[in-house]
Amino acid sequence: MAKPSSLRFSARRTLQRKQDLTSFAPSGTASAVRTALMTGLVLGAVGLGTPQVYAQSAPPAASAARSYNIQAGPLDRVLNSFAAIAGVEFSSDANLLQGRSSRGLSGIFTVEQGFAELLRGQGLNASRQGNGSYILVKPVEQSTRPSNAVTLAAVKVTGTTVSPTDLPASYAGGQVARGAKLGVLGNVDVMDAPFNVTAYTAQAIADQQAATVGEVLRNDPSVRFTTSDGHNAENITIRGFEINSSELAFNGMYGMLPGAHVPTEFVERVEVFKGPAAMLSGIAPSGAVGGVVNLVTKRATEQDLTRLTTSYASSSHLTQAADIGRRFGAEKRLGVRYNGSLGYGETSLEEQKKRDNFSSLGLDYRGDRWKMELDAYSAHQNQSNGSPLMVGFSTLGRVLDAPDTSKNALHGTFAHQRTDGVMLRGEVELTRTLSAYAALGTANYNYDGFINGTRVVVTKADGTATGQTYNQAGYTRTSSGETGLRSNFSTGSIAHQLVASFAQQHTTTGLAPVNTSASYVTNIYDPKTNPTIAGAHGAVARSADNIYSSLALADTLSLFEDSTLLTLGARSQNVKQKMATPTAYEESAITPMLGLVVKPWGPEFSLYANYIEGLSPGVVVSSVYANEGETLAPYKTRQKEIGLKWEHGSFINTFSLFSILKPSAISITTSASRPTLALDGEQKNQGFEWTVAGQVSRQVRLLGGAAYTVGEQVRAATAANDGKKAPGVPAWTANLGSEWDLPWISGLTLNGRVTYTSAQYLDAANKLELPSWTRWDAGANYTLSAFSKPVVLRFAIENLTDENYWSGRFGEGFATLGAPRTYKLSATVDF
């Protein structure tokens, strides 16, 4: 067969370690081979348009998976870059590639998987030849196959498609990943996970110009914010339950991330797990139960990377960022990834300025039967002359229209925040079926200034309000550790993935006496009067010293040729408050979990169900109550969920029905002179979610979904509120983002997103109601070549209509504000 005219690229193949393909090797070739074969077969089985193939014997390197990070660009350049990194010869007809663009490739792939992902939706295939090279061809019709061609028999796919320790590959379209980390269970393919989980990729982060993790979470219909846009913290709710920005997980461990906005420069994945997760991830530092947001850090890929990005955000905030990656050694075992950024200028809030300084270093080493990873970072955030406002309406008794969200009502306030962190993680293969892992980390967060209390209370219908400012300081020092064993074995026809883990987190916090200013009068619609600025705060002193220890055990059983996956697990959690003030205590609780996945109609359909619990720290009853000094044990939030996942071609849908019951401490009136505090309150959130991701056609990608949630106060602190709606839980939320590669302009992609939130209450009595709101975002990305260097230009307008709106609820009776119209522009160059 004559090869078409082309420019041929080749590269030396990297030698791969030989290994028994039946062995269990978290960091070795066997696991990668199994993952590659299963993933490739699944993709073919669900109808992704792969052509009829002929039986050939593959050289060993063809099945080896490796990490890629190839920037978007013209399809011919991306394909040639991939072939060069993979070490294979590749030939193509220039006419087949003319005018076509690619979104690049990020993740771990075999050669076959990489070509399939890059050519998905292009109407082209990479045909493997007998000598191991590849030729770009159009799919051949059935009638044109040679008569001596051998048709491969249908292959039934079994087993998981994601290694527990390797980064899952990107899904079709590149915006989300094929799988995500489920705590102690490790990385699990989305179709094998008995939970609703989404992992947003570095490609999505870059294309959306998401500077913080909070901005990435805007893609999720079940996530809403409890702080105003641009606030010092990005607190959220998942399924209607709150999660503080300090409770995000870092490579699976709590307490390790920056205490302010978490930058995205060093983030490879943002994984969102919906629902309580005490058994999987342990207790969150403040007892959040709505879900888990886990960040996976970047690693050096096989391809050298030197990427510089210049970003602009209105009104005049500029950021310079560098992303540099290298691998060293004859076999490229040592990897180094550096990320750094410096930003300064005015924000979209008039006359407010921010200065951000971030740097991180990620090291990894891949041994024959072990690997080590080190992450270290330093994050500084300085905010001056203002803060976004949160507005209370309890005094007025009704909600007014939102003010101009670009106006600054808090001139003169400032905030300084710094976090330094380091984490070391290692894995070793002890036998062919047993591996061990361990991780240690520490983080130190310091802050001072007007961090919280950036709020006013409206007293008149014309917008007149009163406020105070609060000068604060404090610290949080956290040390975390985890160690565990993973084992794969079989008992008869049942395969097991068993994991045992021990984890401990030690957190000390310090607070300074808050200096509160005198009350001042302003107006939310015309804030001409500057606030009264509080004086210096007091000295910082230790205020809490807590230790959270736990032991977890879980087993995933694969039955009926892997068409049924049953996961059973439990965690024993101990909570210890060491300080005598307020009161020292130590309590324990056991949180079980059950997860089930059934695939009755093949790998493209997964029916799933789960029961899982969340855990919040207990409290010591204060002197206000008759049971003063009593320790209320850690309390459990319980979730029941069923769902369906449907993968159709290169598009995936997840449908979920869930019910979450969370207890709370309430005051109970008795015959005694003082009331009793008891864990007798309950809030129930139940509803339906639908999420989508992937490619609906060759040029169009969708990401988002919708959620319907009914939040109810089952037993409220005030009996009159029993049966009323839970505050801060809108019934309907929806996010839908889309990308369209224009077929007539190579490299140009248009994008947009619409976000809708229905009405919600600010207060438990259901008297203060925020109206519904809709926000539109739009943008474009353009990939080109300048001076033989790949360049990506990105432009976006957020809040396209410049709508002034109340975005959500903060505390009892306070409303948060959305951001004004914001322009973003960036240029990324690979050198």
Secondary structure, 3 states (H helix, E strand, C coil): CCCCCCCCECCCCCCCCCCCCCCCCCCCHHHHHHHHHHHHHHHHHCCCCCCCCECCCCCHHHHCCEEEEECCEEHHHHHHHHHHHHCCCEECCHHHHCCCEECCEEEEECHHHHHHHHCCCCCCEEEECCCCCEEEECCCCHHHCCCCCCECCCCCCCCCCCCCCCCCCECCCCCEECEEECHHHCEEEHHHCCCCEEEEEHHHHHHCCCCEHHHHHHHCCCEEECCCCCCCCCCEEECCEEECHHHCEECCEECCCCCCCCECCCEEEEEEEECCCHHHHCCCCCCCCCEEEEEEECCCCCCCEEEEEEEEECCCEEEEEEEEEEEECCCCCEEEEEEEEEEEEECCCCCCEEEEEEEEEEEEEECCCEEEEEEEEEEEEEEECCCCCEEECCCCCCCCCCCCCCCCCCCCCEEEEEEEEEEEEEEEECCCCEEEEEEEEEEEEEEEECCCCCEEEECCCCCEEEECCEEEEEEEEEEEEEEEEEEEEEECCEEEEEEEEEEEEEEEEEECCCEECCCEEEECCCCCCCCCCCCCCCCCEEEEEEEEEEEEEEEEEEECCCCEEEEEEEEEEEEEECCCCCCCEEEEEEEEEEEEEECCCCCCEEEEEEEEEEEECCEECCCCCCCCCCEECCEEEEEEEEEEEEEECCEEEEEEEEEEEEEEEEEECCCCCCCEEEEEEEEEEEEEEEEEEEECCCCEEEEEEEEEEEEEEEECCCHHHCCCECCCCCCEEEEEEEEEECCCCCCEEEEEEEEEECCEECCCCCCCEECCEEEEEEEEEEEEEECCEEEEEEEEEECCCCCCCEEEECCCCEEEECCCCEEEEEEEEEC
